[in-house]
């Protein structure tokens, strides 16, 4: 696995956010039946940009690492002034997260890392602050997706407290791994981090959440274009009527 980090500063960072982004042209493959590749690529770029922007409201650029799979992702990350790590191996989200955590620990001397995917543009500064606060109390914090089976974020103190294991049913897997570490850990349910984008129903929920939030303009504009095109429709009405209920706000697990 090869990385090309371009740190914007070598000052030690107490907390570093690691954002992972697949190559834009292969991103959101599960939406291929509903969205043509150019729209999927534009959506992936918009979500990465909006996610980096909300992180920048809480963290300085030198405390953000973007692990990207292609030149287009690197260009978006550099335009936000954050550290860029090129994932040459493209081994998946877990390997990208591990790569970013290693860079954060070794090059930026991070005490804590917050790991999240690029496709969480609904993230709010309030929920990010809640995640950081939780990381100050527990060594491992696990944020589930809205279905309660996947993982949309990890906060780890130290950055190698747990090896990321994303993918189907990763919530249960991460909980099992956390228990084995003997460190303090918790599950933290955050609404804005619960929504990642894999299905047309996820797109519908994202459109609902972002309505009236002009600061997420890039993603909202692409969603509007998707709603207006035959490729975006593809028999799937972009409507909030398909949406499952929101998960409960929080829960805690001990050692």
C-alpha positions as CSV (number, residue, x, y, z in Angstrom):
1,X,0.0,0.0,0.0
2,X,1.6,3.3,-1.1
3,X,0.7,6.7,0.2
4,X,1.6,10.1,-1.0
5,X,0.9,12.5,1.9
6,X,1.2,16.2,1.4
7,X,0.9,17.5,5.0
8,X,0.1,21.2,5.2
9,X,2.0,21.3,8.5
10,X,4.1,19.1,10.8
11,X,2.7,20.4,14.1
12,X,1.3,17.7,16.3
13,X,-2.5,17.4,16.1
14,X,-4.3,16.1,19.2
15,X,-7.2,15.0,17.0
16,X,-7.2,14.2,13.2
17,X,-10.2,13.5,11.0
18,X,-9.6,10.9,8.3
19,X,-12.0,10.9,5.3
20,X,-12.0,8.0,2.9
21,X,-13.1,8.4,-0.7
22,X,-13.2,5.8,-3.5
23,X,-12.3,6.8,-7.1
24,X,-15.1,8.9,-8.3
25,X,-15.8,6.9,-11.4
26,X,-16.3,3.7,-9.5
27,X,-18.1,5.3,-6.5
28,X,-21.7,4.5,-5.6
29,X,-21.8,1.3,-7.7
30,X,-24.9,0.2,-6.0
31,X,-26.7,3.2,-7.6
32,X,-25.6,2.2,-11.1
33,X,-29.1,1.0,-12.1
34,X,-30.5,4.4,-11.2
35,X,-27.6,6.8,-12.0
36,X,-25.3,7.0,-15.0
37,X,-21.6,7.0,-14.2
38,X,-21.1,10.8,-14.8
39,X,-23.8,11.7,-12.3
40,X,-22.4,9.2,-9.8
41,X,-19.0,10.7,-10.2
42,X,-20.3,14.2,-9.7
43,X,-22.3,13.2,-6.7
44,X,-19.2,11.6,-5.1
45,X,-17.1,14.7,-5.7
46,X,-19.9,17.0,-4.3
47,X,-20.2,14.8,-1.2
48,X,-16.5,14.8,-0.5
49,X,-16.3,18.6,-0.9
50,X,-19.3,19.2,1.4
51,X,-18.0,16.7,4.0
52,X,-14.6,18.4,4.0
53,X,-16.2,21.8,4.4
54,X,-18.2,20.8,7.5
55,X,-15.1,19.2,9.0
56,X,-13.2,22.5,8.4
57,X,-15.8,24.4,10.6
58,X,-14.4,22.5,13.6
59,X,-10.9,21.4,12.7
60,X,-8.0,23.2,11.0
61,X,-7.0,21.9,7.5
62,X,-3.8,20.4,8.8
63,X,-5.9,18.2,11.1
64,X,-7.8,16.7,8.2
65,X,-6.5,13.8,6.1
66,X,-8.3,12.8,2.9
67,X,-7.5,9.3,1.6
68,X,-8.4,9.4,-2.0
69,X,-8.4,6.8,-4.8
70,X,-7.9,9.0,-7.9
71,X,-6.6,12.3,-9.2
72,X,-10.1,13.8,-9.1
73,X,-10.4,13.1,-5.4
74,X,-7.0,14.5,-4.7
75,X,-7.9,17.7,-6.6
76,X,-11.0,18.2,-4.5
77,X,-9.1,17.6,-1.3
78,X,-6.2,19.9,-2.2
79,X,-8.7,22.7,-3.0
80,X,-9.7,22.5,0.7
81,X,-6.1,22.7,1.8
82,X,-6.2,19.4,3.7
83,X,-3.6,16.6,3.8
84,X,-3.9,14.3,0.8
85,X,-3.0,10.6,0.9
86,X,-3.3,8.7,-2.3
87,X,-4.4,5.1,-1.8
88,X,-2.7,3.3,-4.7
89,X,-3.8,-0.2,-3.5
90,X,-7.5,0.5,-3.5
91,X,-8.1,-2.4,-1.1
92,X,-11.4,-1.0,0.2
93,X,-12.7,1.3,2.9
94,X,-11.0,-0.6,5.8
95,X,-7.6,-0.5,4.3
96,X,-8.0,3.2,3.3
97,X,-9.1,4.0,6.9
98,X,-6.1,2.1,8.3
99,X,-3.8,4.0,5.9
100,X,-5.2,7.3,6.9
101,X,-4.9,6.5,10.6
102,X,-1.3,5.5,10.2
103,X,-0.5,8.8,8.5
104,X,-2.3,10.7,11.3
105,X,-0.4,8.8,14.0
106,X,3.1,8.8,12.4
107,X,3.2,12.0,10.5
108,X,0.8,14.3,12.3
109,X,1.4,12.7,15.7
110,X,-2.3,12.4,16.4
111,X,-3.6,11.2,19.8
112,X,-7.1,10.5,18.4
113,X,-8.4,9.9,14.9
114,X,-12.0,10.2,13.7
115,X,-12.6,8.1,10.7
116,X,-15.5,8.6,8.4
117,X,-16.4,8.1,4.7
118,X,-16.8,10.9,2.2
119,X,-20.5,10.2,1.6
120,X,-21.9,11.8,4.8
121,X,-22.6,15.4,3.5
122,X,-25.5,15.7,6.0
123,X,-22.9,15.8,8.8
124,X,-23.4,18.7,11.2
125,X,-20.9,20.6,13.3
126,X,-23.0,19.8,16.3
127,X,-22.8,16.0,15.7
128,X,-19.1,16.3,14.9
129,X,-18.6,18.1,18.3
130,X,-20.6,15.3,20.0
131,X,-18.3,12.7,18.5
132,X,-15.2,14.5,19.5
133,X,-16.6,14.9,23.1
134,X,-17.3,11.2,23.2
135,X,-13.8,10.4,22.0
136,X,-12.5,12.4,25.0
137,X,-14.2,10.0,27.3
138,X,-13.9,6.6,25.6
139,X,-11.0,5.0,23.7
140,X,-13.3,3.6,21.0
141,X,-16.5,5.3,19.7
142,X,-18.6,3.5,17.0
143,X,-21.3,5.4,15.1
144,X,-23.8,3.1,13.3
145,X,-25.6,3.8,10.1
146,X,-29.4,4.5,10.1
147,X,-30.1,0.8,9.5
148,X,-28.3,-0.2,12.7
149,X,-26.1,-2.8,10.9
150,X,-23.2,-0.8,9.4
151,X,-20.6,1.7,10.7
152,X,-20.4,5.2,9.5
153,X,-17.7,6.6,11.8
154,X,-15.1,5.5,14.3
155,X,-13.2,7.6,16.9
156,X,-10.1,5.9,18.2
157,X,-7.7,6.9,21.0
158,X,-4.9,6.0,20.2
159,X,-5.3,5.8,16.4
160,X,-4.5,2.1,16.5
161,X,-6.9,1.3,19.3
162,X,-8.8,-0.9,16.9
163,X,-8.3,-2.1,13.3
164,X,-11.2,-0.8,11.1
165,X,-13.4,-3.5,9.7
166,X,-16.0,-1.8,7.6
167,X,-18.5,-3.6,5.3
168,X,-21.8,-5.4,5.8
169,X,-22.7,-6.0,9.4
170,X,-19.7,-4.0,10.5
171,X,-21.4,-2.6,13.6
172,X,-21.5,-6.0,15.3
173,X,-18.0,-6.7,14.1
174,X,-16.6,-3.5,15.5
175,X,-18.4,-4.0,18.8
176,X,-16.9,-7.5,19.1
177,X,-13.4,-6.1,18.3
178,X,-13.8,-3.3,20.8
179,X,-14.7,-5.7,23.6
180,X,-11.6,-7.7,22.8
181,X,-9.3,-4.7,23.2
182,X,-10.2,-4.3,26.9
183,X,-10.5,-0.5,26.3
184,X,-13.5,1.7,27.2
185,X,-15.9,1.9,24.2
186,X,-19.4,3.1,23.3
187,X,-21.9,3.1,20.5
188,X,-23.0,6.7,19.7
189,X,-26.0,7.3,17.4
190,X,-25.8,10.6,15.6
191,X,-28.5,11.4,13.1
192,X,-26.4,13.4,10.6
193,X,-23.7,10.7,10.5
194,X,-26.2,7.8,10.3
195,X,-27.0,8.6,6.6
196,X,-24.6,7.3,4.0
197,X,-25.5,7.0,0.3
198,X,-25.9,3.5,-1.2
199,X,-29.5,3.2,-2.5
200,X,-32.2,5.4,-4.1
201,X,-33.9,5.5,-0.8
202,X,-30.7,7.0,0.7
203,X,-30.8,9.7,-2.0
204,X,-34.4,10.5,-1.1
205,X,-33.5,10.9,2.6
206,X,-30.5,13.0,1.8
207,X,-32.6,15.3,-0.4
208,X,-35.0,15.7,2.4
209,X,-32.3,16.4,5.0
210,X,-30.5,18.9,2.9
211,X,-33.6,20.9,1.9
212,X,-33.2,24.4,3.1
213,X,-29.5,24.0,3.9
214,X,-27.7,26.1,1.3
215,X,-24.3,25.5,2.9
216,X,-24.5,22.0,1.3
217,X,-25.0,23.5,-2.1
218,X,-22.8,21.1,-4.2
219,X,-24.6,17.9,-3.1
220,X,-28.0,19.6,-3.2
221,X,-27.4,20.8,-6.8
222,X,-26.4,17.3,-8.0
223,X,-29.4,15.8,-6.2
224,X,-31.7,18.3,-8.0
225,X,-30.2,17.3,-11.3
226,X,-30.7,13.6,-10.5
227,X,-34.3,14.2,-9.6
228,X,-34.8,16.0,-13.0
229,X,-33.3,13.4,-15.2
230,X,-34.6,10.1,-16.6
231,X,-31.4,8.4,-15.4
232,X,-32.0,9.7,-11.9
233,X,-35.6,8.5,-11.9
234,X,-35.2,5.0,-13.4
235,X,-38.5,4.0,-11.9
236,X,-37.4,5.3,-8.4
237,X,-39.3,8.4,-7.3
238,X,-37.0,10.6,-5.2
239,X,-39.5,10.9,-2.3
240,X,-39.2,10.9,1.4
241,X,-42.2,8.4,1.6
242,X,-39.8,5.5,1.2
243,X,-37.7,6.4,4.2
244,X,-37.3,4.3,7.3
245,X,-37.6,5.9,10.7
246,X,-34.6,7.6,12.3
247,X,-32.6,5.6,14.9
248,X,-32.6,6.6,18.5
249,X,-30.2,9.4,19.5
250,X,-27.7,7.5,21.6
251,X,-26.7,4.5,23.5
252,X,-23.7,3.5,25.6
253,X,-21.7,0.3,26.0
254,X,-19.1,-0.2,28.8
255,X,-15.9,-2.2,28.7
